[in-house]
């Protein structure tokens, strides 16, 4: 193999590794922004949170819940405006009981890069605690797609399927913050 061919091969491998790292960062940031309380410093309110999440998506993205449990619960949102409405339905209205705690844990990662397109699969676990003391643990599989647009990786598809949902003991968390200060300078 020539030096030029070796360099070209190494450059291609570096591009794949950089794409995987960027996709991993985007997926983790999405989950981080979805946590309650939101740990991202400077997020003024839920509308701002939604703006930051939407910055991660392409204009033609799809967000969908699939499978026998999520088809009816989440449905399918096509395009940025529909995805924004989906998130506004979750955060945009006062809900009773209020969500006090929600954290996303990602595992079982697989990222597959093919040029400027990629897919990623994860399993996530998510404990929820509400103001009336009820709580649950949710687990989902994710099968997401990504595209490099003008040099920036964006989410083009979020697809989630329920693995299980189970109640947790009432008030399972004894102590939790009302606001996160983790990222404060």
Secondary structure, DSSP 8 states (H G I E B T S, - for coil): --HHHHHHHHHHHHHHHHHHHHHHHHHHHHHHHHSBS--STT--SHHHHHHHHHTTEEEEEEEEEEHHHHHHHH-EEESHHHHHHHHHHHHSS--SS-EEEEEEEEEEEEEEEETTEEEEEEEEEEEEEETTS-EEEEEEEEEEEEEEETTEEEEEEEEEEEEEEEE--TT--S---SS--TT--
